[in-house]
Amino acid sequence: MTSAYLATIFDYPFNTCQVDKIIVPVGNDNEASIKLVTNMGFVEESRIKDARVDGDIVFFTMKHDACRFLNDKYRRKLGVNHG
């Protein structure tokens, strides 16, 4: 994923839509997705035990103020000046 792509996918919900938190549900057996979202900075907030045939649903979240993709390094890639 490029810096511009990451800036775009986080700029839209946080700055355009003004949400404070993004929630990502992931199956507990989906190791690749868990690794991806945790590397992006999402943290496990909760889980629903046995919500799927194959196990749990884990809810990862990221708050606006914890998103490193909104800093100046990434903003320059978009050419935007959100505060």
Contact map, one row per residue, 1 for C-alpha under 8 A:
11101100000000000000000000000000000000000000000000000000000000000000000000000000000
11111100000000000000000000000000000000000000000000000000000000000000000000000000000
11111110000000000000000000000000000000000000000000000000000000000000000001001000000
01111111000000000000000000000000000000000000000000000000000000000000000001001100000
11111111100000000000000000000000000000000000000000000000000000000000000000000000000
11111111110000000000000000000000000000000000000000000000000000000000100001000000000
00111111111000000000000000000000000000000000000000000000000000000000110001101100000
00011111111100000000000000000000000000000000000000000000000000000000000000000100000
00001111111110000000000000000000000000000000000000000000000000000000000000000000000
00000111111111100000000000000000000000000000000000000000000000000010110000000000000
00000011111111110000000000000000000000000000000000000000000000000000110000000000000
00000001111111111000000000000000000000000000000000000000000000000000000000000000000
00000000111111111110010000000000000000000000000000000000000000000000000000000000000
00000000011111111111100000000000000000000000000000000000000000010000000000000000000
00000000011111111110000000000000000000000000000000000000000000000000000000000000010
00000000001111111100000000000000000000000000000000000000000000000000000000000000000
00000000000111111110000000000000000000000000000000000000000000000000000000000000000
00000000000011111111000000000000000000000000000000000000000000000000000000000000000
00000000000011101111110000000000000000000000000000000000000000010000000000000000000
00000000000001000111110000000000000000000000000000000000000000110000000000000000000
00000000000001000011111000000000000000000000000000000000000011110000000000000000000
00000000000010000011111100000000000000000000000000000000000011100000000000000000000
00000000000000000000111110000000000000000000000000000000001111000000000000000000000
00000000000000000000011111000000000000000000000000000000001110000000000000000000000
00000000000000000000001111100000000000000000000000000000111100000000000000000000000
00000000000000000000000111110100110000000000000000000000111100000000000000000000000
00000000000000000000000011111100000000000000000000010011110000000000000000000000000
00000000000000000000000001111110010000000000000000000011110000000000000000000000000
00000000000000000000000000111110000000000000000000000110000000000000000000000000000
00000000000000000000000001111111110000000000000000000000000000000000000000000000000
00000000000000000000000000011111111000000000000000000000000000000000000000000000000
00000000000000000000000000000111111100000000000000000000000000000000000000000000000
00000000000000000000000001000111111110000000000000000000000000000000000000000000000
00000000000000000000000001010111111111000000000000000000000000000000000000000000000
00000000000000000000000000000011111111100000000000000000000000000000000000000000000
00000000000000000000000000000001111111110000000000000000000000000000000000000000000
00000000000000000000000000000000111111111110000000000000000100000000000000000000000
00000000000000000000000000000000011111111110000000000000000000000000000000000000000
00000000000000000000000000000000001111111100000000000000000000000000000000000000000
00000000000000000000000000000000000111111100000000000000000000000000000000000000000
00000000000000000000000000000000000011111110000000000000000001000111000000000000000
00000000000000000000000000000000000011111111000000000000000111000000000000000000000
00000000000000000000000000000000000011001111100000000000000111000000000000000000000
00000000000000000000000000000000000000000111111000000000011110000000000000000000000
00000000000000000000000000000000000000000011111000000000011110000000000000000000000
00000000000000000000000000000000000000000001111100000000011100000000000000000000000
00000000000000000000000000000000000000000001111110000001111000000000000000000000000
00000000000000000000000000000000000000000000011111100001110000000000000000000000000
00000000000000000000000000000000000000000000001111100011100000000000000000000000000
00000000000000000000000000000000000000000000000111111111100000000000000000000000000
00000000000000000000000000000000000000000000000111111011100000000000000000000000000
00000000000000000000000000100000000000000000000001111111100000000000000000000000000
00000000000000000000000000000000000000000000000001111110000000000000000000000000000
00000000000000000000000000001000000000000000000001011111000000000000000000000000000
00000000000000000000000000111000000000000000000011111111100000000000000000000000000
00000000000000000000000000110000000000000000001111110111110000000000000000000000000
00000000000000000000000011110000000000000000001111110011111000000000000000000000000
00000000000000000000000011110000000000000001111100000001111100000000000000000000000
00000000000000000000001111000000000000000001111000000000111110000000000000000000000
00000000000000000000001111000000000010000111110000000000011111000000000000000000000
00000000000000000000111100000000000000000111100000000000001111100000000000000000000
00000000000000000000111000000000000000001110000000000000000111110110000000000000000
00000000000000000001110000000000000000000000000000000000000011111110000000000000000
00000000000001000011100000000000000000000000000000000000000001111110000000000000000
00000000000000000000000000000000000000000000000000000000000000111110000000000000000
00000000000000000000000000000000000000001000000000000000000001111111000000000000000
00000000010000000000000000000000000000001000000000000000000001111111110000000000000
00000000000000000000000000000000000000001000000000000000000000000111111000000000000
00000110011000000000000000000000000000000000000000000000000000000011111011100000000
00000010011000000000000000000000000000000000000000000000000000000011111111100000000
00000000000000000000000000000000000000000000000000000000000000000001111111100000000
00000000000000000000000000000000000000000000000000000000000000000000011111110000000
00000000000000000000000000000000000000000000000000000000000000000000111111111000000
00110110000000000000000000000000000000000000000000000000000000000000111111111100000
00000010000000000000000000000000000000000000000000000000000000000000111111111111100
00000000000000000000000000000000000000000000000000000000000000000000000111111111000
00110010000000000000000000000000000000000000000000000000000000000000000011111110000
00010011000000000000000000000000000000000000000000000000000000000000000001111111000
00000000000000000000000000000000000000000000000000000000000000000000000000111111100
00000000000000000000000000000000000000000000000000000000000000000000000000110111110
00000000000000000000000000000000000000000000000000000000000000000000000000100011111
00000000000000100000000000000000000000000000000000000000000000000000000000000001111
00000000000000000000000000000000000000000000000000000000000000000000000000000000111
